[in-house]
Amino acid sequence: MPNLFSPLIIRSVQLKNRIAVSPMCQYSSEDGFANDWHLVHLGSRAVGGAGLVMTEATAVSPEGRISPDDLGIWKDEHLVNLKRIAAFIEAHGAVPAMQLAHAGRKASHHRPWDGGKFIAPDAERGWQTVAPSPIPFVPVEPVPLELTTEAIEKILADFVAASRRALEAGFKVIELHAAHGYLLHEFLSPLSNHRTDQYGGSFENRIRFLLELIERVQTVWPEDYPLFVRISATDWTEGGWTADDAVALSTVLKDKGVDLIDCSTGGNVAGAKIPLGPGYQVPFAEKVKKESGILTGAVGLITTPEQANEIVESGQADLVLLAREFLRDPYFPLHAAQKLGAETAWPPQYVRAK
């Protein structure tokens, strides 16, 4: 059996293989509601054989959205459609997971195919952005509002409420999005966090918000369900967050009960020079895994069954998360199993296609 198709057990949850659907923003919601697009997009990847299917970055508050069209979980009314999606994913053999997010200073933008530009707070569909410090992502955008300690408390409460709703909706894994220059990452990096209070300055202070968030979420998230954190393991910029910082943080998070670090990179510095190439982020997952001892997920231009299997087989990561390749091929796991000679069950409706 290829290692890619070996089960992965985390707490009480078993993934049938090591292939996960990475969060992919769809920008297809109205007022945060999931709809038929999300059911088909996520459900088809479960039918396609993924071990874990994760929602796109799901906003814990309206102001935490990247765009007005983001998926949300800030009110109970969102749950009806989310329950249907989680149930469908699970019924087809995959574990339903949800990524919880707040966009911070990168919020209030048009969706990519509408140009992706910033929407001013006083413009239609726009709102005031917030951040650890009053530093815009790019100089041409307005300065975000620096978060007060009272505002930080509200965001912590929003994440807790969202975690409770994710559980009620039937998701078995949650991932806190602390990567790609969004709010949690903004606190971690010295390039975006210039605070002088308990949330800024030293490494210990800059990780404080994330640690407090994890502790709060754990009061409502069951102990026997996995908790993931996605990080950007480097800012790819001098003076920013580094791979060694990622290891130090992951060591702390392991002690705090986090189960897996989803290792991405970048997103916090506009124009950072990133050496793109096949598996370019995998070494970060390997470093974090080997030096902190925590489970890791690898992402980034993983496109072939052989490549994905080698990542797991060589011990570079415990899970591979695919995004663009799943857009090209929703049935990647079924095709990968055929290519690697693994036994896997096709849906009975599709078995004639084997």
N, C-alpha and C positions, 0 to 999 in steps of 0.2 A: 504494500500500500504506500503510495507516495505520501511524504510527510504533509503535503498541502491538504490532503484529505483525511488526516488524522483528527479525531475530536479534540476540542479544547474545552476543558471544564474550569469554570471560574465561579467560585462559591457554589451555589446550587444550580447554576445555569450551564448547560452543555451546548456548545456549538458543534454542529456535525462536521464541519471542516474549518479551515483557517482562512477562508475567503470572506471578506466583509465588503458591503456596499458603503463607501465613504460618503459623508454628507455632501450633497450637491444642491446648492441654492437653485430653486426653480422659478422664483419671482412670479408665482402664479396664483397667489392668494388674494382674497379681498377681505379686509379687516381681520387678517390673520387666519381665516378659516381654511382648513384643508378641503379639497374637493375631489372630483373624479380624476383629475390629472394626477394628484398625489397617490391616489389608490392604484392607478394603473402603473405609474412610474415606479413606485416602491414594490407593489405587488408582483409585477412582472419579474423583478430581480429575485424575489423569493421563489417564484415558480421556476426561475432559471438556476436554482441550486445554491444560492449564497448561504453561508452559515449564519451570518448576521446582516440585517438590513437596517441602516441608520437613516433617520430623517435628515433633511437639510438643517442648517442652523435655525433653530426654532426660538423666536424672540420671547423673552420672559416679560416684556412690557412693550407697549406701542412705540415708545421712544428708543427701545433697544433694537429696532429693526434696521437692517441695512437700507432697505427700500420700503415704500408703502405697500409693496406686493409680497412681502415676506410671510412665511408661515409663522403662526403665533400660538402661544399657550398661556395667555395672560388672563383668560376668563373661562369660567366653567362651560360656557356655550360652545367653546372650541372642542369639547371632548367628544361629542356625538360622532363627528366624522373621524376623529383620531382613533376612537375605539374600533371603528369598522376597519381601519387600515391596519392597526396592530393585530386584530384578530385574524385578518386575512393573511398577513405575513406569517403568523404562528401556525395557522392551519396548513401552510405549505412548507413547513419544516424549517423555517428560519427563525432566529431570535429577533424580535422587534426591539429596536434601540432608538433613543432620541437624543440629539445634541441640543443642549440648552445654551443660549447665547444672548449677549448684549453687545451691540456694535460700537458703543462708545462714540469716539470722535469720527468714526467712519460711517455713522448713520445718516439718514435723510438724503439718500441719493436716488436718482432715477435708476431703473433696472438697466442692465447692460445694453439690451437692444433698443432702448430709448435714449441712448447716449451716455448713461452712467454718471451724469454730472450732478453736483451738489444741488439740493433743493433748499433754498433759503427758508429760515424759520417763518417768515411772514408770507411766503408763497403758498399757493394751493398745494396741499399734500405734504408740506414741509414741517419741520419742527426743530426745536433747539437741541443741539447736540451737547453731550457732556463728556468729561474726560478727567483723569487724575490731575492733570495740569492744563492750563490754558494755552495749549500748543496745537495748532491745526495739523492735519496729516500732510497737506500741501499748503504752501503760503497763500495761494489765491483763495482758499476757503476761509470762511469766518472762524474766529477763535471759538473753540468749544468752551462751555461753562465749566469752571473747575468745581468738582464735586465737594460739597461740604460733608462733614461726618454724618449729618442727618440724612443727606441724600444717599450716602453709602449704605446706611441702615435700610433705607427703602429698597435699594437694589438687592441687598442680601435677602430681604423678605420676599421680593419678587421671585428670586431663584428658588427659594424654599417652596413658595406656593406653586411654582411651575413644576418642581420635582414631585410634589404631592399629586398634581394633576396628571403628570406623566405616568405615575404609578396607577392611578385610577383608570387611565385610558388603556392600560394593559401592556405598557412597555416594560421590558425586563432588564434593560441596561440604560443608564443615562451617561452622557458624556458632557463635561463642562468645557466650553470652548474658550481656551486660554491661548489662542494662536492668532496668526494672520492680522495682527494689529488691531484687533477688537478690544473691548474694554479690559478684560482680565489681562491680556498681553500688555496693554498700555500701562497697567500698574507694574508689571514685572520688569519692563525695560527702562534703564536709566535714560534712554533717549526721549521717552515720552512721559516719564514720571520725574518731575522736579519738585515734588512736595517736600516740605520740611517738617511735617508732623509724623505720627506713628506709621503712616502708610508710604513714606518716601525716604530716600537717602540710602541707607544700607540695604544689602541683599535681604536681610531678615525683615526689614520694614517693607520692602517692595513686594515680598511674597505674602505679607500679612493678610491682605484682602482675600487672596485665593484660599489661604488656610482657614480663615474665618468662614468663608463661603462653604468649604468642604464640611467643616464642623456643623454648620447650620443645616446643610442638606442631609447630613447623616442622621439628623433627628427625625426625619420623615421618610428617608429612603431605607428600605429593609436591609438588614445586615446580610441577608443571604442573597441579595442581588448585586451584580457588579456595578462599580463606579469607575468610569474612565475619565481621563483628562487629556484633551488635545493641547499640545504646546507647539510653539515655534522654537525649535532647538537652537536657532541662531537668527540674529537680525541681519546677517550678512553685511554688517557695517561696523567700522571701527568705533569702539566705545559703547557698543550696544550689548544686548543679551548674547551670551556665548554658549557653546556646547558644554563647557564646564559648568556654567550656571544651570543648564538643563539637567545635568547629572546631579548637582547639589539639590536642586528642587525636587527631582524625582526620588531621591533618597529620603527626603522629608515626607513626600507624599506617600511613599510606600509605608512609612511608619504611621502615617495618619489613616491608613486603611484604603487608599486608592489602589485599584487592582491592575490597571493598565495605562501606560502612557502612549498616546497616539502621537507619533513624532512627525510633525511637519516642520516647515521653516518659513521665515520671511513674513512679509506683509505689513511690517510696522514702519518701514522706511520707503518712501516713494523713490523709485529709480535705483534701488539697491541692485548691484550686479550679482545675479544668481547664476551659477554655472549649471544650466539646465542640461540634462542628459538622462538616459535610461537609469532608473533607480538612484537618482542623484541625492535623495534624502535618506536612503537606506542606511548609510554609515552612521547617521545620527541615532537611529533606532538601535543599531548594534552597540554603539557606545553607551547609550543610556541603559540598555539591558545588562551589559557586562559589568558596568561600573556601579550601578545602583541595585541590581538584583531584581528589579521589577519587570513584569511582563511588558512587552512593547508591541506596537503596531507600526508597520512600515507603509509609507505612502510615496507617491511621486513617480510618474512615468513607469509604472509596472504594467506591462502590456502583454506578456506571453505566459503560458502555463509553466514553461521551463524556468523562467526568471522567478516567478512567484514561488515555485516549489523550492528552488535553490535558496531563497531567502529564509524559508522556514527550516529546510534541511540543514543548512549551515549554522543555524542558531543565531542569525542576525536579528530576527524578530519572531514573535509568536503568532502574529496575525498579519495578513496583508490586506490593505484597504484600497480598493480600486474605485476610481471615479470615471474619468473619460473612457476607459476601456469598457466599463459597464454601459456607458451611453452608446458606444458602438455595438456592443454585444450583450444584451440583457441575460443571455444564457451562457456567459463565459464559464461558469463552474461546470456545467454539463459538458461543454466542448473540451474544457481542460481535462476533465476526467477521462474522456475518450482518448485524448492525445497522450496522457500519462499512464494509461492502462489501469485506472482506478475504477472500482465498482461503485456506482452511485445510482440512485433510483430516479428515473425520469417520471414526471407526472403521467399518470395512465393515459390522459388525453393526448400526450405527445409521444408515447412510447414507440409508435410506428416510425418516428423520425430518427431513431437511434441508428 
